[in-house]
């Protein structure tokens, strides 16, 4: 899909039994590593096959996987963020989807982008899961806006994260969570994989639980 002057690739996993007569939930996943990824990895199966999101997402969900790269990714690049929205619009035009069950998930750089989207009043997502995000919002003009006020926003950060220190993540959360009852920080204990806990032995289970928790009604998580 064209975005700015860049042609941006993305994948859509269509679940077995998809029925266009019934709205399907959608899970959009923003991968990490865009700071160190010079090219889109859409031609490299090894870049996608280990992603737990395809196993963790509900079996009846469309899984949307946009590709990012250093020069067009989820770090301080508004054009790339706008492209994520275009991809969601394109998926909704092609498939029957349920806007009330559209989840944005991201890992590392992608997790930081999830928080930015959660702070945008018009973002077309019903819930958010940020895995190992940076301890600040992306883009200098950002404010926390509606983040966590009505829509569920779940963050998972590891105590032994060596990229984004847990103490900094916790401090930013504690300083800004007042009035945001649906913004939850879940602590991943030490020795569960550090910054890359999603790809550790317990990563799939943690992601499955996070998706279930984010989908629960406010106050029931």
N, CA, C and O of each residue as an XYZ file, in Angstrom:
884
protein
N       0.848     -1.196      0.000
C       0.000      0.000      0.000
C       0.879      1.240      0.000
O       1.816      1.319      0.795
N       0.601      2.240     -0.890
C       1.402      3.466     -0.891
C       1.182      4.267      0.390
O       0.052      4.405      0.859
N       2.262      4.787      0.946
C       2.174      5.634      2.120
C       3.247      6.692      2.025
O       4.434      6.367      1.999
N       2.848      7.982      1.972
C       3.797      9.034      1.692
C       4.356      8.743      0.304
O       3.584      8.674     -0.652
N       5.663      8.570      0.158
C       6.224      8.125     -1.125
C       6.739      6.695     -1.015
O       7.488      6.233     -1.877
N       6.343      6.001      0.034
C       6.832      4.655      0.311
C       5.717      3.646      0.076
O       4.568      3.883      0.448
N       6.059      2.528     -0.538
C       5.090      1.452     -0.687
C       5.263      0.501      0.494
O       6.293     -0.162      0.613
N       4.269      0.435      1.355
C       4.388     -0.260      2.636
C       3.695     -1.624      2.568
O       2.500     -1.693      2.281
N       4.425     -2.698      2.827
C       3.798     -4.030      2.810
C       3.152     -4.367      4.146
O       3.544     -3.852      5.193
N       2.159     -5.238      4.087
C       1.549     -5.757      5.312
C       0.919     -7.105      5.009
O       0.606     -7.420      3.861
N       0.739     -7.897      6.064
C       0.105     -9.208      5.966
C      -1.243     -9.178      6.665
O      -1.452     -8.424      7.615
N      -2.149    -10.008      6.180
C      -3.416    -10.234      6.873
C      -3.618    -11.744      6.985
O      -3.702    -12.447      5.977
N      -3.695    -12.230      8.219
C      -4.057    -13.638      8.422
C      -5.571    -13.722      8.529
O      -6.186    -13.187      9.452
N      -6.153    -14.416      7.549
C      -7.602    -14.601      7.550
C      -7.901    -15.929      8.231
O      -7.397    -16.961      7.788
N      -8.697    -15.939      9.286
C      -8.930    -17.180     10.027
C      -9.732    -18.189      9.220
O     -10.551    -17.824      8.377
N      -9.486    -19.445      9.489
C     -10.299    -20.503      8.889
C     -11.749    -20.300      9.316
O     -12.034    -20.027     10.482
N     -12.641    -20.434      8.372
C     -14.047    -20.265      8.700
C     -14.514    -18.830      8.687
O     -15.633    -18.533      9.105
N     -13.655    -17.926      8.203
C     -14.091    -16.527      8.115
C     -15.374    -16.425      7.294
O     -15.465    -16.972      6.195
N     -16.345    -15.731      7.832
C     -17.645    -15.581      7.194
C     -17.938    -14.092      7.024
O     -18.151    -13.393      8.015
N     -17.953    -13.594      5.782
C     -18.191    -12.156      5.592
C     -19.551    -11.687      6.085
O     -19.808    -10.485      6.155
N     -20.416    -12.622      6.424
C     -21.717    -12.235      6.978
C     -21.634    -11.930      8.464
O     -22.579    -11.397      9.045
N     -20.498    -12.269      9.088
C     -20.353    -12.056     10.530
C     -19.118    -11.198     10.786
O     -18.027    -11.549     10.336
N     -19.263    -10.090     11.494
C     -18.105     -9.230     11.776
C     -17.040     -9.979     12.573
O     -17.339    -10.613     13.585
N     -15.811     -9.899     12.112
C     -14.703    -10.586     12.776
C     -13.897     -9.610     13.619
O     -13.732     -8.451     13.237
N     -13.391    -10.068     14.769
C     -12.459     -9.217     15.526
C     -11.166     -9.027     14.745
O     -10.832     -9.823     13.868
N     -10.458     -7.981     15.069
C      -9.204     -7.653     14.386
C      -8.119     -7.417     15.427
O      -8.345     -6.740     16.430
N      -6.945     -7.980     15.182
C      -5.766     -7.703     16.004
C      -4.681     -7.158     15.078
O      -4.238     -7.846     14.159
N      -4.261     -5.931     15.323
C      -3.183     -5.315     14.557
C      -1.921     -5.377     15.400
O      -1.929     -4.967     16.560
N      -0.832     -5.887     14.826
C       0.413     -6.050     15.587
C       1.523     -5.222     14.959
O       1.808     -5.355     13.769
N       2.150     -4.363     15.764
C       3.290     -3.567     15.340
C       4.564     -4.188     15.913
O       4.781     -4.182     17.124
N       5.388     -4.714     15.038
C       6.589     -5.429     15.491
C       7.628     -4.465     16.035
O       7.537     -3.257     15.816
N       8.609     -4.994     16.740
C       9.699     -4.200     17.283
C      10.883     -4.161     16.337
O      10.811     -4.646     15.207
N      11.964     -3.583     16.809
C      13.216     -3.612     16.058
C      13.307     -2.667     14.883
O      14.215     -2.808     14.065
N      12.397     -1.699     14.762
C      12.458     -0.857     13.571
C      13.684      0.053     13.567
O      14.112      0.505     12.506
N      14.249      0.323     14.732
C      15.458      1.157     14.767
C      16.618      0.469     14.062
O      17.481      1.131     13.486
N      16.637     -0.868     14.109
C      17.754     -1.626     13.536
C      17.359     -2.436     12.305
O      18.082     -3.352     11.913
N      16.222     -2.113     11.690
C      15.748     -2.864     10.521
C      15.809     -1.956      9.293
O      14.915     -1.132      9.099
N      16.855     -2.092      8.454
C      17.015     -1.149      7.334
C      15.986     -1.313      6.222
O      15.686     -0.354      5.511
N      15.438     -2.525      6.065
C      14.488     -2.781      4.990
C      13.250     -3.481      5.537
O      13.315     -4.159      6.563
N      12.115     -3.313      4.845
C      10.936     -4.091      5.186
C      11.274     -5.577      5.050
O      11.977     -5.978      4.122
N      10.769     -6.389      5.980
C      11.128     -7.801      6.024
C      10.036     -8.710      5.449
O       9.961     -9.882      5.816
N       9.195     -8.192      4.559
C       8.049     -8.964      4.080
C       8.433    -10.144      3.191
O       7.634    -11.062      3.005
N       9.662    -10.129      2.635
C      10.083    -11.252      1.804
C      10.864    -12.294      2.599
O      11.310    -13.295      2.038
N      11.033    -12.068      3.888
C      11.803    -12.971      4.748
C      10.867    -13.707      5.691
O      10.437    -13.134      6.692
N      10.536    -14.976      5.398
C       9.614    -15.715      6.274
C      10.086    -15.791      7.720
O       9.265    -15.849      8.636
N      11.408    -15.792      7.938
C      11.936    -15.904      9.297
C      11.603    -14.678     10.144
O      11.679    -14.733     11.372
N      11.232    -13.567      9.493
C      10.895    -12.359     10.248
C       9.488    -12.425     10.814
O       9.149    -11.662     11.719
N       8.673    -13.318     10.300
C       7.263    -13.369     10.695
C       6.904    -14.646     11.431
O       6.122    -14.607     12.380
N       7.458    -15.780     11.014
C       7.045    -17.062     11.587
C       7.230    -17.167     13.089
O       6.449    -17.874     13.725
N       8.232    -16.498     13.718
C       8.333    -16.639     15.174
C       7.394    -15.732     15.955
O       7.381    -15.801     17.184
N       6.618    -14.896     15.306
C       5.785    -13.941     16.021
C       4.643    -14.648     16.747
O       3.788    -15.259     16.106
N       4.621    -14.571     18.077
C       3.579    -15.259     18.851
C       2.175    -14.729     18.600
O       1.201    -15.408     18.925
N       2.042    -13.526     18.027
C       0.715    -12.947     17.862
C      -0.192    -13.834     17.018
O      -1.404    -13.849     17.229
N       0.373    -14.571     16.070
C      -0.458    -15.395     15.195
C      -1.065    -16.576     15.947
O      -2.142    -17.058     15.594
N      -0.371    -17.039     16.984
C      -0.915    -18.116     17.812
C      -1.737    -17.582     18.971
O      -2.663    -18.247     19.437
N      -1.406    -16.383     19.442
C      -2.074    -15.848     20.633
C      -3.399    -15.184     20.319
O      -4.295    -15.175     21.163
N      -3.547    -14.629     19.133
C      -4.787    -13.928     18.783
C      -5.948    -14.909     18.760
O      -5.744    -16.091     18.484
N      -7.162    -14.445     19.044
C      -8.325    -15.330     18.970
C      -8.405    -16.031     17.620
O      -8.085    -15.445     16.586
N      -8.831    -17.278     17.640
C      -8.847    -18.082     16.424
C      -9.731    -17.495     15.343
O      -9.524    -17.765     14.160
N     -10.713    -16.694     15.731
C     -11.634    -16.118     14.745
C     -11.249    -14.705     14.324
O     -12.025    -14.026     13.651
N     -10.055    -14.257     14.716
C      -9.649    -12.876     14.457
C      -8.813    -12.758     13.197
O      -8.009    -13.635     12.881
N      -9.013    -11.664     12.487
C      -8.084    -11.250     11.449
C      -6.857    -10.677     12.146
O      -6.994     -9.838     13.035
N      -5.662    -11.114     11.761
C      -4.428    -10.572     12.320
C      -3.750     -9.742     11.234
O      -3.421    -10.253     10.163
N      -3.547     -8.467     11.519
C      -2.960     -7.534     10.558
C      -1.546     -7.210     11.016
O      -1.335     -6.796     12.156
N      -0.583     -7.399     10.129
C       0.835     -7.267     10.478
C       1.508     -6.283      9.521
O       2.028     -6.703      8.487
N       1.513     -4.976      9.838
C       2.249     -4.010      9.011
C       3.754     -4.176      9.219
O       4.206     -4.536     10.305
N       4.511     -3.912      8.175
C       5.966     -3.955      8.278
C       6.512     -2.539      8.409
O       6.065     -1.610      7.735
N       7.495     -2.405      9.300
C       8.178     -1.129      9.456
C       9.660     -1.297      9.187
O      10.162     -2.416      9.082
N      10.347     -0.187      9.078
C      11.801     -0.200      8.902
C      12.360      1.078      9.509
O      11.605      1.955      9.930
N      13.681      1.181      9.553
C      14.312      2.321     10.209
C      13.811      3.650      9.654
O      13.523      4.574     10.415
N      13.707      3.749      8.330
C      13.334      5.008      7.704
C      11.821      5.182      7.547
O      11.363      6.197      7.023
N      11.053      4.203      7.995
C       9.591      4.306      7.916
C       9.012      3.345      8.939
O       8.537      2.260      8.607
N       9.066      3.776     10.194
C       8.683      2.868     11.274
C       7.988      3.584     12.401
O       7.433      4.670     12.234
N       8.031      2.946     13.563
C       7.202      3.405     14.667
C       7.961      4.301     15.638
O       7.619      4.336     16.820
N       8.967      5.019     15.186
C       9.740      5.890     16.066
C       9.803      7.287     15.460
O      10.541      7.532     14.506
N       9.019      8.194     16.026
C       9.046      9.606     15.640
C       8.787      9.831     14.157
O       9.365     10.748     13.572
N       7.939      9.024     13.533
C       7.673      9.160     12.106
C       6.162      9.192     11.854
O       5.535      8.146     11.689
N       5.587     10.387     11.825
C       4.139     10.504     11.661
C       3.598      9.842     10.403
O       2.483      9.322     10.410
N       4.380      9.855      9.315
C       3.903      9.252      8.070
C       3.687      7.750      8.239
O       2.744      7.188      7.680
N       4.554      7.106      9.002
C       4.395      5.675      9.235
C       3.190      5.404     10.127
O       2.473      4.426      9.917
N       2.959      6.262     11.125
C       1.779      6.099     11.969
C       0.507      6.270     11.140
O      -0.459      5.526     11.308
N       0.519      7.264     10.238
C      -0.644      7.473      9.380
C      -0.874      6.262      8.477
O      -2.014      5.929      8.151
N       0.205      5.613      8.080
C       0.061      4.444      7.221
C      -0.610      3.285      7.951
O      -1.356      2.522      7.337
N      -0.357      3.141      9.242
C      -1.041      2.111     10.025
C      -2.554      2.328      9.942
O      -3.316      1.373      9.790
N      -2.979      3.578     10.041
C      -4.404      3.885      9.961
C      -4.951      3.571      8.566
O      -6.077      3.092      8.436
N      -4.162      3.836      7.532
C      -4.610      3.515      6.174
C      -4.759      2.010      5.991
O      -5.687      1.543      5.331
N      -3.846      1.266      6.574
C      -3.922     -0.190      6.474
C      -5.193     -0.697      7.151
O      -5.889     -1.553      6.605
N      -5.494     -0.175      8.333
C      -6.718     -0.580      9.025
C      -7.944     -0.250      8.175
O      -8.870     -1.055      8.078
N      -7.948      0.918      7.567
C      -9.066      1.306      6.705
C      -9.197      0.354      5.524
O     -10.306     -0.032      5.157
N      -8.063     -0.027      4.924
C      -8.091     -0.944      3.785
C      -8.609     -2.317      4.193
O      -9.371     -2.937      3.451
N      -8.205     -2.793      5.360
C      -8.670     -4.099      5.843
C     -10.175     -4.057      6.093
O     -10.890     -5.002      5.757
N     -10.647     -2.980      6.673
C     -12.083     -2.859      6.936
C     -12.892     -2.788      5.641
O     -14.040     -3.231      5.598
N     -12.293     -2.233      4.591
C     -12.995     -2.151      3.312
C     -13.076     -3.515      2.627
O     -14.012     -3.788      1.877
N     -12.094     -4.359      2.891
C     -12.048     -5.662      2.219
C     -12.757     -6.755      2.999
O     -13.335     -7.664      2.405
N     -12.720     -6.676      4.328
C     -13.278     -7.727      5.174
C     -14.373     -7.157      6.070
O     -14.432     -5.951      6.312
N     -15.221     -8.027      6.546
C     -16.256     -7.622      7.511
C     -15.620     -7.683      8.895
O     -15.277     -8.762      9.378
N     -15.465     -6.537      9.522
C     -14.759     -6.465     10.803
C     -15.652     -5.849     11.864
O     -16.663     -5.215     11.559
N     -15.260     -6.045     13.115
C     -16.013     -5.538     14.255
C     -15.230     -4.397     14.903
O     -14.244     -4.662     15.591
N     -15.632     -3.137     14.709
C     -14.902     -2.015     15.304
C     -14.831     -2.079     16.824
O     -13.908     -1.526     17.423
N     -15.793     -2.747     17.454
C     -15.801     -2.841     18.913
C     -14.833     -3.909     19.419
O     -14.617     -4.036     20.625
N     -14.258     -4.665     18.506
C     -13.280     -5.701     18.881
C     -12.052     -5.568     17.983
O     -11.662     -6.516     17.301
N     -11.455     -4.387     17.992
C     -10.262     -4.117     17.200
C      -9.141     -3.725     18.147
O      -9.172     -2.650     18.745
N      -8.159     -4.593     18.282
C      -7.097     -4.446     19.274
C      -5.788     -4.082     18.596
O      -5.409     -4.699     17.600
N      -5.094     -3.082     19.130
C      -3.755     -2.741     18.662
C      -2.740     -3.251     19.666
O      -2.804     -2.929     20.852
N      -1.800     -4.053     19.178
C      -0.755     -4.652     20.014
C       0.591     -4.264     19.423
O       0.723     -4.176     18.202
N       1.590     -4.030     20.264
C       2.913     -3.735     19.750
C       3.997     -4.169     20.717
O       3.790     -4.233     21.929
N       5.164     -4.466     20.152
C       6.309     -4.919     20.930
C       7.460     -3.932     20.794
O       7.825     -3.567     19.677
N       8.037     -3.494     21.908
C       9.196     -2.612     21.938
C       8.867     -1.308     21.209
O       8.011     -0.557     21.675
N       9.533     -1.010     20.060
C       9.177      0.188     19.310
C       7.697      0.176     18.968
O       7.035      1.213     19.014
N       7.179     -0.991     18.628
C       5.750     -1.113     18.345
C       4.900     -0.862     19.572
O       3.820     -0.280     19.467
N       5.367     -1.290     20.732
C       4.644     -1.030     21.974
C       4.593      0.451     22.301
O       3.586      0.950     22.803
N       5.685      1.152     22.013
C       5.699      2.600     22.220
C       4.685      3.271     21.307
O       3.997      4.207     21.713
N       4.596      2.789     20.068
C       3.617      3.338     19.127
C       2.188      3.079     19.605
O       1.307      3.916     19.412
N       1.960      1.925     20.225
C       0.624      1.620     20.755
C       0.178      2.700     21.736
O      -0.972      3.138     21.695
N       1.076      3.130     22.613
C       0.721      4.165     23.579
C       0.406      5.483     22.884
O      -0.494      6.211     23.304
N       1.142      5.789     21.825
C       0.856      7.012     21.074
C      -0.551      6.948     20.477
O      -1.316      7.906     20.585
N      -0.890      5.828     19.854
C      -2.229      5.692     19.277
C      -3.300      5.781     20.360
O      -4.355      6.378     20.144
N      -3.031      5.189     21.524
C      -4.011      5.230     22.611
C      -4.261      6.650     23.098
O      -5.298      6.924     23.702
N      -3.323      7.553     22.842
C      -3.464      8.948     23.265
C      -4.164      9.813     22.212
O      -4.362     11.008     22.431
N      -4.541      9.218     21.069
C      -5.190      9.970     20.001
C      -6.707      9.792     20.079
O      -7.187      8.658     20.065
N      -7.465     10.871     20.159
C      -8.919     10.758     20.331
C      -9.620      9.979     19.225
O     -10.614      9.302     19.487
N      -9.118     10.063     17.985
C      -9.826      9.448     16.865
C      -9.248      8.107     16.428
O      -9.643      7.584     15.386
N      -8.332      7.543     17.191
C      -7.731      6.270     16.794
C      -8.799      5.173     16.705
O      -9.633      5.063     17.604
N      -8.792      4.366     15.647
C      -9.880      3.411     15.404
C      -9.693      2.066     16.095
O      -9.962      1.022     15.501
N      -9.241      2.081     17.323
C      -9.015      0.842     18.065
C      -9.848      0.861     19.338
O     -10.090      1.919     19.920
N     -10.282     -0.314     19.761
C     -11.128     -0.393     20.950
C     -10.341     -0.760     22.202
O     -10.824     -0.570     23.318
N      -9.124     -1.288     22.020
C      -8.291     -1.648     23.169
C      -6.840     -1.722     22.716
O      -6.547     -1.830     21.525
N      -5.924     -1.660     23.705
C      -4.501     -1.533     23.397
C      -3.681     -2.438     24.317
O      -3.984     -2.579     25.502
N      -2.631     -3.051     23.745
C      -1.680     -3.844     24.527
C      -0.276     -3.416     24.097
O       0.120     -3.630     22.951
N       0.474     -2.809     25.024
C       1.826     -2.331     24.752
C       2.820     -3.213     25.498
O       2.813     -3.261     26.728
N       3.668     -3.907     24.757
C       4.647     -4.819     25.327
C       6.028     -4.168     25.286
O       6.497     -3.772     24.220
N       6.674     -4.058     26.437
C       8.020     -3.491     26.559
C       8.154     -2.138     25.876
O       9.077     -1.940     25.086
N       7.237     -1.187     26.169
C       7.315      0.123     25.515
C       8.337      1.037     26.173
O       8.803      0.785     27.284
N       8.675      2.115     25.453
C       9.530      3.149     26.032
C       8.778      3.882     27.142
O       7.547      3.918     27.132
N       9.502      4.465     28.096
C       8.847      5.159     29.216
C       8.440      6.587     28.883
O       8.504      7.471     29.737
N       8.017      6.813     27.630
C       7.556      8.141     27.223
C       6.709      7.972     25.978
O       6.817      6.972     25.268
N       5.862      8.961     25.719
C       5.084      8.943     24.493
C       5.964      9.344     23.315
O       6.854     10.183     23.452
N       5.709      8.743     22.168
C       6.424      9.112     20.960
C       5.881     10.428     20.401
O       4.731     10.795     20.641
N       6.733     11.126     19.654
C       6.415     12.394     19.007
C       6.296     13.520     20.030
O       5.523     13.434     20.984
N       7.060     14.550     19.817
C       7.190     15.615     20.812
C       5.866     16.309     21.107
O       5.667     16.817     22.211
N       4.950     16.336     20.123
C       3.704     17.068     20.342
C       2.650     16.244     21.062
O       1.543     16.730     21.295
N       2.970     15.015     21.417
C       1.981     14.142     22.031
C       1.642     14.557     23.458
O       2.488     15.064     24.194
N       0.391     14.333     23.826
C      -0.018     14.387     25.216
C      -0.737     13.081     25.509
O      -1.029     12.317     24.589
N      -1.024     12.815     26.769
C      -1.658     11.548     27.105
C      -3.133     11.520     26.727
O      -3.735     10.447     26.674
N      -3.722     12.683     26.464
C      -5.075     12.741     25.929
C      -6.028     11.753     26.588
O      -6.116     11.702     27.815
N      -6.750     10.960     25.777
C      -7.734     10.030     26.325
C      -7.159      8.686     26.773
O      -7.912      7.791     27.156
N      -5.839      8.537     26.730
C      -5.233      7.243     27.048
C      -5.735      6.711     28.395
O      -5.570      7.354     29.432
N      -6.345      5.536     28.358
C      -6.768      4.859     29.573
C      -7.990      5.412     30.256
O      -8.374      4.912     31.313
N      -8.622      6.435     29.690
C      -9.800      7.008     30.354
C     -11.042      6.141     30.145
O     -11.839      5.966     31.067
N     -11.205      5.605     28.950
C     -12.360      4.743     28.678
C     -11.938      3.415     28.056
O     -12.429      2.360     28.458
N     -11.051      3.458     27.098
C     -10.619      2.225     26.428
C      -9.501      1.552     27.222
O      -8.630      2.237     27.757
N      -9.513      0.211     27.306
C      -8.459     -0.496     28.031
C      -7.090     -0.310     27.382
O      -6.940     -0.451     26.169
N      -6.102      0.005     28.202
C      -4.705      0.099     27.773
C      -3.885     -0.722     28.763
O      -3.774     -0.363     29.936
N      -3.313     -1.822     28.286
C      -2.525     -2.705     29.146
C      -1.070     -2.654     28.704
O      -0.756     -2.893     27.538
N      -0.179     -2.338     29.649
C       1.258     -2.357     29.394
C       1.884     -3.528     30.127
O       1.516     -3.821     31.264
N       2.828     -4.199     29.480
C       3.627     -5.228     30.129
C       5.086     -4.825     30.020
O       5.590     -4.602     28.919
N       5.770     -4.731     31.155
C       7.181     -4.368     31.184
C       7.907     -5.294     32.137
O       7.394     -5.639     33.202
N       9.098     -5.690     31.746
C       9.884     -6.632     32.545
C      10.760     -5.901     33.551
O      11.327     -4.851     33.249
N      10.865     -6.460     34.737
C      11.703     -5.854     35.776
C      13.169     -5.799     35.379
O      13.911     -4.939     35.853
N      13.593     -6.720     34.504
C      14.993     -6.747     34.079
C      15.152     -6.319     32.624
O      16.069     -6.772     31.939
N      14.265     -5.451     32.153
C      14.376     -4.906     30.796
C      15.661     -4.105     30.692
O      15.869     -3.171     31.467
N      16.533     -4.455     29.742
C      17.813     -3.766     29.609
C      17.789     -2.710     28.510
O      18.822     -2.105     28.223
N      16.636     -2.475     27.888
C      16.489     -1.429     26.876
C      15.724     -0.244     27.455
O      16.198      0.891     27.414
N      14.553     -0.513     27.989
C      13.733      0.513     28.632
C      13.589      0.133     30.099
O      12.786     -0.731     30.452
N      14.368      0.779     30.940
C      14.453      0.409     32.350
C      13.077      0.424     33.012
O      12.303      1.368     32.853
N      12.794     -0.632     33.751
C      11.492     -0.758     34.395
C      11.214      0.410     35.332
O      10.084      0.894     35.406
N      12.236      0.862     36.045
C      12.030      1.963     36.989
C      11.535      3.215     36.271
O      10.690      3.936     36.801
N      12.053      3.481     35.071
C      11.625      4.650     34.307
C      10.208      4.472     33.784
O       9.413      5.412     33.798
N       9.892      3.267     33.325
C       8.537      2.983     32.842
C       7.541      3.149     33.991
O       6.491      3.770     33.830
N       7.880      2.591     35.141
C       6.997      2.670     36.301
C       6.806      4.121     36.744
O       5.693      4.528     37.079
N       7.891      4.902     36.746
C       7.799      6.299     37.176
C       6.892      7.097     36.236
O       6.082      7.900     36.697
N       7.021      6.883     34.922
C       6.168      7.593     33.962
C       4.711      7.199     34.135
O       3.812      8.035     34.047
N       4.496      5.931     34.380
C       3.128      5.432     34.594
C       2.528      6.042     35.863
O       1.408      6.552     35.838
N       3.261      5.991     36.954
C       2.752      6.522     38.222
C       2.486      8.028     38.143
O       1.560      8.535     38.777
N       3.301      8.732     37.365
C       3.166     10.182     37.288
C       1.973     10.622     36.439
O       1.512     11.757     36.559
N       1.469      9.723     35.577
C       0.444     10.135     34.620
C      -0.846      9.328     34.666
O      -1.753      9.586     33.874
N      -0.954      8.365     35.562
C      -2.115      7.475     35.520
C      -3.353      8.028     36.236
O      -4.432      7.449     36.106
N      -3.233      9.106     36.970
C      -4.396      9.667     37.665
C      -5.488     10.011     36.653
O      -5.223     10.653     35.637
N      -6.704      9.583     36.936
C      -7.819      9.845     36.037
C      -7.873      8.937     34.835
O      -8.646      9.179     33.908
N      -7.054      7.883     34.835
C      -6.999      6.944     33.712
C      -7.218      5.524     34.258
O      -6.284      4.723     34.289
N      -8.431      5.215     34.682
C      -8.683      3.962     35.388
C      -8.474      2.701     34.553
O      -8.319      1.612     35.106
N      -8.469      2.838     33.241
C      -8.321      1.661     32.387
C      -6.911      1.499     31.830
O      -6.686      0.710     30.911
N      -5.962      2.250     32.391
C      -4.553      2.111     32.027
C      -3.885      1.270     33.111
O      -3.788      1.686     34.265
N      -3.434      0.098     32.729
C      -2.879     -0.864     33.689
C      -1.446     -1.223     33.304
O      -1.168     -1.505     32.139
N      -0.549     -1.213     34.265
C       0.820     -1.698     34.073
C       0.956     -3.054     34.745
O       0.745     -3.187     35.950
N       1.308     -4.052     33.957
C       1.560     -5.397     34.494
C       3.060     -5.649     34.487
O       3.726     -5.466     33.468
N       3.579     -6.067     35.622
C       5.012     -6.312     35.764
C       5.351     -7.747     35.393
O       4.764     -8.692     35.921
N       6.305     -7.902     34.480
C       6.829     -9.224     34.140
C       8.043     -9.470     35.033
O       9.007     -8.707     34.968
N       8.023    -10.515     35.865
C       9.124    -10.729     36.810
C      10.472    -10.950     36.118
O      10.542    -11.241     34.924
N      11.513    -10.806     36.890
C      12.862    -11.058     36.378
C      12.993    -12.491     35.879
O      12.259    -13.390     36.289
N      13.959    -12.668     34.977
C      14.296    -13.996     34.439
C      13.191    -14.590     33.578
O      13.120    -15.808     33.416
N      12.321    -13.737     33.018
C      11.298    -14.215     32.077
C      11.630    -13.826     30.648
O      10.816    -14.012     29.744
N      12.835    -13.280     30.439
C      13.243    -12.933     29.088
C      13.647    -11.487     28.902
O      14.041    -11.096     27.803
N      13.560    -10.668     29.968
C      13.968     -9.278     29.864
C      13.161     -8.516     28.830
O      11.957     -8.733     28.696
N      13.811     -7.629     28.103
C      13.120     -6.814     27.109
C      12.410     -7.685     26.071
O      11.361     -7.297     25.556
N      12.955     -8.824     25.767
C      12.399     -9.703     24.732
C      11.535    -10.812     25.313
O      11.478    -11.907     24.753
N      10.857    -10.543     26.439
C      10.087    -11.605     27.095
C       9.040    -12.217     26.182
O       8.667    -13.376     26.362
N       8.558    -11.459     25.204
C       7.552    -12.007     24.299
C       8.056    -13.241     23.575
O       7.270    -14.114     23.208
N       9.364    -13.319     23.369
C       9.940    -14.432     22.615
C      10.591    -15.469     23.512
O      11.276    -16.373     23.033
N      10.377    -15.338     24.821
C      10.865    -16.320     25.761
C       9.892    -17.463     25.938
O       8.833    -17.478     25.311
N      10.238    -18.431     26.790
C       9.392    -19.616     26.975
C       7.968    -19.309     27.416
O       7.046    -20.062     27.102
N       7.779    -18.208     28.142
C       6.442    -17.875     28.637
C       5.779    -16.743     27.859
O       4.717    -16.253     28.241
N       6.414    -16.337     26.770
C       5.915    -15.201     26.020
C       4.524    -15.401     25.452
O       3.680    -14.508     25.531
N       4.283    -16.567     24.880
C       2.967    -16.830     24.287
C       1.873    -16.771     25.344
O       0.824    -16.165     25.124
N       2.117    -17.398     26.489
C       1.113    -17.396     27.560
C       0.870    -15.977     28.076
O      -0.272    -15.606     28.349
N       1.933    -15.184     28.210
C       1.779    -13.812     28.670
C       0.956    -12.987     27.685
O       0.120    -12.175     28.081
N       1.206    -13.208     26.397
C       0.464    -12.457     25.390
C      -1.000    -12.883     25.348
O      -1.890    -12.041     25.230
N      -1.245    -14.171     25.441
C      -2.631    -14.653     25.460
C      -3.391    -14.067     26.641
O      -4.534    -13.635     26.492
N      -2.768    -14.051     27.801
C      -3.417    -13.493     28.983
C      -3.642    -11.990     28.827
O      -4.681    -11.468     29.233
N      -2.666    -11.298     28.238
C      -2.811     -9.862     28.029
C      -3.974     -9.552     27.100
O      -4.727     -8.610     27.345
N      -4.128    -10.328     26.046
C      -5.239    -10.111     25.124
C      -6.581    -10.372     25.804
O      -7.546     -9.639     25.591
N      -6.633    -11.413     26.618
C      -7.882    -11.688     27.350
C      -8.184    -10.575     28.339
O      -9.333    -10.154     28.477
N      -7.157    -10.099     29.027
C      -7.340     -9.052     30.019
C      -7.802     -7.755     29.376
O      -8.696     -7.084     29.892
N      -7.197     -7.406     28.257
C      -7.575     -6.167     27.575
C      -8.997     -6.250     27.042
O      -9.691     -5.237     26.955
N      -9.430     -7.445     26.690
C     -10.776     -7.623     26.134
C     -11.852     -7.655     27.213
O     -13.038     -7.524     26.909
N     -11.445     -7.830     28.480
C     -12.433     -7.874     29.565
C     -13.026     -6.489     29.778
O     -12.418     -5.476     29.432
N     -14.216     -6.463     30.348
C     -14.843     -5.191     30.626
C     -14.029     -4.424     31.674
O     -13.432     -5.041     32.556
N     -13.996     -3.084     31.589
C     -13.302     -2.304     32.613
C     -13.732     -2.707     34.015
O     -14.916     -2.868     34.307
N     -12.730     -2.863     34.868
C     -13.025     -3.246     36.241
C     -13.078     -4.751     36.459
O     -13.198     -5.214     37.593
N     -12.987     -5.527     35.355
C     -13.043     -6.986     35.463
C     -11.698     -7.633     35.194
O     -11.598     -8.859     35.229
N     -10.641     -6.838     34.923
C      -9.364     -7.420     34.548
C      -8.634     -7.917     35.775
O      -7.528     -8.446     35.663
